Amino acid sequence: TQIKMRSLVGCCGFVLALLFSCTEQAVVSLKTTYYKLLHLNSMSKPFRKYVDNSGFLNVCFLEFLLNCTVRCFLNGGWTVFQRRSGPAVSFVRKWTDYRYGFGALTRESFFLTKNKSKMWTMRVDLWTIEGGTAFAEYKNFRLGNEKAAFKLQVGKYSGTAGDAIRGVYQGIDQNGYGFSTTDRDNDGCSPCIFGDIAENDCSFSEGGGGWWYSKCGSANLNGDYHPTGQHIGWASGLHWRTWRRPAPYSAKATRMMIKSA
């Protein structure tokens, strides 16, 4: 089946529900490191393309169904589903925005999968203001459906950034928790007590971004972006609290990726 190339459209953002298993998709190679998944008819066979001479040897796997463009990265089939690199795109959004997506392709983006027929590995990459890096990988990454509030499930951790999803102390494990936004609260606080502070809504206190807050928890990469000089001590930053302790440290940049295991 011949498929015409289409231009890239910056429609991508944080998308919760648009990655489904599908054998009726094709990956179209463009003259960049980006791919677009396009609908084919039911008789078409799935296939995959490599990036051309861009320095990356990538494969976009066909377990995804998207309404817009995603970026494939690294050898081995990684697909970037979250990227923060500056303040241009606000992640202070309501549930519907996160479900259907927002942002710009070359800046911030977020895609997730609820495909239950495949096993996934998730990787988080973090960059410091000072030029350092760290990463966290999780086996058996899964999401529930929307009725289950896109409940997060992760398996074994490895890496250098620490296991912030399971938390810096007991009782704030985000594994097994649903997604929360300012208009959809699934964080388990009714209220949560932190010293002399009673917290009812972690999305508000963490900067308004959507995340899998578990009694607020230790990870949130969708909070407010803090520039150099304002990146330490804020509760609302791009946090991975098992990394760069003790004061809350807001990352300069973040990236989250998945691949079929």
C-alpha positions, 0 to 999 in steps of 0.5 A: 500500500502506497502512503503519502508523506504528510507534514509534521504538525505540532499537535502533541502534548500529554495524551492519556488515551490515544495509544492503543494496540493496532495492526492497521497502522503504518509508520511513515519515515520523514526527513527528520527523526520523527515519525507519523502513524497513519490509518490504513485499511483493514487489509493492510499489513503493518510495517516499520521504517527506520529514520534516514541519515539523521544519526539515529537508527530507530524503529517505531513499533506498531503497538501504538495508535496516535492522532498526532506525531511522536518522536522515536529516539535511540536505537532499540525502538524507544518512543518518547512520550514526555519531554520538558525543556522549558516554560513555553508550554504550560502543563497546568491543564484539566483532564480533557486536555491531558486525555486528548493532548496539547503542546508542541512536537519539538518541545513538550509532549506526553503519550501513554499506552493502555495496551495490555497485550504487550510488556513495556519498559519505561525510562525516565531521563533527567538533566540538571542545571549544572549539566549532570544527568540521571535515569530511571528504568521500570520493567512491566510498565502498564496503565489502566483504562480511563474508568480506572483513571489510567492507573499506573503500574510499574515493575522492577526499578534500575538506574541512577536517579532513584525509585521516586515512583515508589517514594522516598518513604513508605506510604506515598507509593505512586505505583497502583495510583490513578492519574489526577488533574485539578478537576479530577482528584485521585491522589488519596488525600482526604486530607493528607497531613504534612507537618502542620499542613493539611493537603486535599489536592496534590495537583494544586499544591504541586503546580497544577500539572497532571500526574499519578499523585499518591498522597502527593508522592515523590515524583512529578515531572509535569509541574511548573518549570523553574529556570536557573536560580529558581530551581531549588526549594520549590514544591511545584517543580519538575521533581524526582525526589530520590535524586538531588536530595535533600531540598526539592530540586527542579530538573532543567529537562526531562524525558520519558520513553517506552519500548516494547519489552 
